[in-house]
Structure formats: structure tokens, C-alpha cells
Amino acid sequence: MSCVRRLSLAGIVLACSMGLHATPAQSTPSTAGSTGSTAATMQTTPAPPPASSAQPAPGSDEAELWYAMERAETELKRSPLLVRDPALNAYVRDVACKVAGDQCPNIRVYIMDVPQFNASMAPNGMLVLWSGALLRMRDEAELAFVLGHETGHFTARHSLQQWRKLKTASAWMSVFQIVAYGAGAGGVAQLGTLAGAAALFKYSRDMEREADRLGFASVVAHGWAPQAGADLWARMWREEQTRKYDRPLQIFSTHPASQERLDDIKAAAATIADPPTDFGRERYRAAVHPLLVKLLDEELAQRRYAGSILVISELLDDAPAEDKGLLTFYLGEAYRRRGLGDDRKKASTYYAQAIALPGAPPAAWREVGLARRNAGDLTGARSALQRYLADAPAAEDAAFIRRDLDTLGETP
Ligand SMILES: [Zn+2]
């Protein structure tokens, strides 16, 4: 199978990894923004076979396990959760290739449509990134840190070590279950299974520290700002704190986190003398923004509103002006859908704010119109609902809203 074919597909979970060489991810320092050359290399260089030192002896238990992983990857390529957008895949692949350095030809990147933060490495070079991570990152430097951390696990053979612990049949079955669910169902229903199986691959704290060190080295070598890693992990840690009665975030079930580890990441970033300052925010935005509405819809579909409210609020704080209306609308959506206490009131407030901001979607006017109608402001309701129909004439509920307008005494 050629490298380009493997890399153009995206997939599912499974943490753990294999280092084909013991050398850290390295490469010639270059400008982070000079994309293209590494991607081209990845597409024209066939993936070499795994190094003999990493490949299990034929007929061994481990060989069987290895075969299972290869099968899992084949299934991933057929998964309905695969994000197949060519431009996004090319972008993420290019950043992964840079941080992977000379391991680039051995790594295949899969983006999977799951609205949580997660990234994982398999021993055979299968790097999986969940779409929820793309919503939560702010810039290319953060993406590079996450991918550099994962390729660091690969380079340091951490995943292979974890993989080799999987000696029992039940553990193997878990791997197959992941594949079956990933290839079949879709949506977020399978997350419980994924989380359970991923816990089999939990890294030690020392492994995390080493992966962070390798990730940092690669990020800095390519000119990205090292503090991005600390920014991202601090944000993820805040989100984790919203899940008191829920499972840990998926990323933390395989990459153990604590305040101490966050401090380690901050300290590691602080020790880099004269750090580069490129965050690559515009490049990241250009690649991910086309998916923003989809990512936000999937985020809310999880019905984990405390986390989503935090995630969207923090996105809003950091967003450029043109996204403020959209994100404010989705913050309103999160409160409306949760519907606890005075959530509906908060939702109405956010909808009203959204329509005064750039980038508000048509649905913001619909919500404002319905709220005004309920409050007895019929004139205000009419103008907002008319604006909604003007902006979204083909909306699924357009006929319903037109009837509403009829009851308000005027047709659009
Ligand atoms: Zn890790």
C-alpha cells in the first residue's frame, strides 16, 4: 500500500505506539509555515516496512497481536467516522510529518469524527486525532505540540511497550471490539467502549514526560512557539474539572494528567532559551474554520453541557471578531439545550447578543424572534423572524416559521 493512499484516510482510537528508531524526532530547523515540501515527501515516499527490531517473531503471540493492529487499521479506513476532507487531512498530515522528522514515512494520520479531545499512537504508526481536538486547539503550534507528543511516544517506543503488555485474550478482544464499533456504528454512542479499551494503553508519568520533551524539541526545532503546549493543556485541564461525575476526558485516560504534569509542561516550555514565537494561528484557522459549524454541532450533540459551555466560552474569548456572532449563538444553544435553572434566560441573552455581532447564523434571528414573541413583543418578533427567513429561505422549519408569522398578523 502506498503512503499517499494510507495517509489520505482517517480513522479511530487505540493508544500505544512503536518506535522504529531510538532517535528523537529531528529535522532541519525551518519556518513552521513552509508547508508543502514534507507533505510532498510523504506522498511520494513509500512507507518502509517496520524495523526488524520492532516486529514480533513470526508465530508468536505478539505477531498475532500485531496482525490485529493491522486489521484494525484496515477497518478504520472504512469507518463512517473517518474525516475525509482532503484539505484538512493534508494540513494535519503536513504538521505531523514535520514533527515526526525522519519517522514521517512510518506514520499515517487519521482524523476521526468524535467530539472530544484525543490523540493516540498505535505501535504500527497509526496516529489518530479526534475532531474534538481540532475544535479545542487555537493554532498550529498547539496542533504541533499534540502531534509531536504522540510521535514522541512512537519514537521512544512507549506504545510498543504498552502494546506488549496486552497478553490476554480479553485485552485482544477489546481491541477487536473497538474496531467493530468504529467501523460500524458511528456517532458518540461508542465512546464508552473506546474509553474502556483505551485505558489498556495508559502511559506512565515518565513516558508522558519523555513524550512531552520530544514533542517540545520538535516543535521548537520547527519554529513554533513552545508555550502553546502549556496553553492547550491548561485549557484541557480546566475542561477536565467540569467532569466531576463523568469519566475523565479520553485524552487523560491514556495520557495521565495532573496539576503536577501541567506544571512540568509549563516548566519545560520556560526552560527553552530564546523560544520561537510562531503560533501559526491564521494557517490553522484557514484549515479548520470551514468545519467550525459541524464541530460545534457535534460538540453539543454530546449533551455534556458543562464542558461545552466552558469550551465555547473560551473559544469566544479568543475568537476573531468575525466568529463572535456564531460562537455567541452556540453558547446560547448550550444553555437552551441544558435547560437548568435560568439557562433559558441566559440563552435568550446570548441569542440577543449574537445578532448584534458579526458572523451570527440565521438561527440566531429565529431564536430571538421566538423569544420576543413569547415576551409579547410582536413587532420585534416579526422583524427577527422575517430576517431569519430572508437569510435561510430553505431552512427545514421555514414553513413552520411562516405560519408563526401568520399568527403575528403579517406574512413575510
Ligand atoms: Zn502521552
Boltz pocket constraint, residues with backbone or C-beta under 6 A from the ligand:
constraints:
  - pocket:
      binder: B
      contacts: [[A, 149], [A, 153], [A, 203], [A, 207], [A, 208], [A, 211], [A, 254], [A, 255]]
      max_distance: 6.0
